[in-house]
């Protein structure tokens, strides 16, 4: 008798899984095996899954820890050479990694290694410009460039940076420490980098928020009205000094990360890691004057119901610090740095985004690669 074959379940595409679910798979699997590879005397204070892993070298009398993080930029995914200079691409690769050091509690970066995958037909001068940007950003933070590797790429540039930093064990701030009632706080403003990318994209006739800027001439982005937005995208800055300041405060944060993937992603990551929910009050999210001018100019021509909040919550690329703190700690933290209170942690798994008390429709996730 012929056996009937069971129908196999349909295969899931990688995009259907999503970036954060994929990372969780890696984290869950690797944490089970992590202890096998650590030499005696080394303990993982913060395992993988946060902005940086943190290792405690037990023989050290100072209780100083080693923070390790890696980040990768891929041409066509994370940057477009028609929208940024090669020098700026190199600088951004280092700034993004230093931001991870800031996010774990203000680890002081001291060295990095850089790996480059380069197409064979790339102009040598452009490679030199990438390296000059890397060196300048590293020099700005007294970061030693120890070396790395170069390989051939069949298509596009890939920059991979691994960075090491040092911080005291009692300065470590993870994503998972938030408690119910903690306030959700953030440095800086949001949406500028996403708006800057949209301005550049519209001027190049490529992609963006569906905006064709026909009223601003055919040239490069102006250094006036749009200058701040373009700079925010092309030359972002990290918040290492602010992270060091608040980590040393008597009212230190309970959880922290950076906003490279957007404010919505931060709210969800801190909530998920802490086993809590959150409410984000959009009217309290700080926006720059340049961003507000940009929204006023473009709002009338758009039918996107998520505009401009899509840029604010999901644009990313700001490298701001997003952290939680108890209400009693806010005054002490305010003495150290300037920040805004944008929400609060709640019971339950829901993360809600509210505008003047009304819940915003749709799912707000932040930037995902897949």
Secondary structure, DSSP 8 states (H G I E B T S, - for coil): -------------HHHH-HHHHHHHHHHHHHHHHHHHS-TTEEEEE-TTSSSEEEEETT-TT-EEEEEEEEEEEBTTTB-TTTS-HHHHHHHHHHHHHHHHHHTT--EEEEEEEEEEEETTS-HHHHHHHHHHHHHHHHHTT-EEEEEEEEEESSS-EEEEEEEEEEEGGG---SS---TT-EEEE-S-SSHHHHHHHHHHHHHTS-SSS---GGG-SSS--SSTTHHHHHHHHS----HHHHHHHHTSTT--SEEEE-TT-HHHHHHHHHHHHT-EEEEEGGGS---HHHHHHHHHHHTT---TTTTHHHHHH------EEEEE-GGGHHHHHTT---EEEEEEESSS-EEEEETTEE--S--------
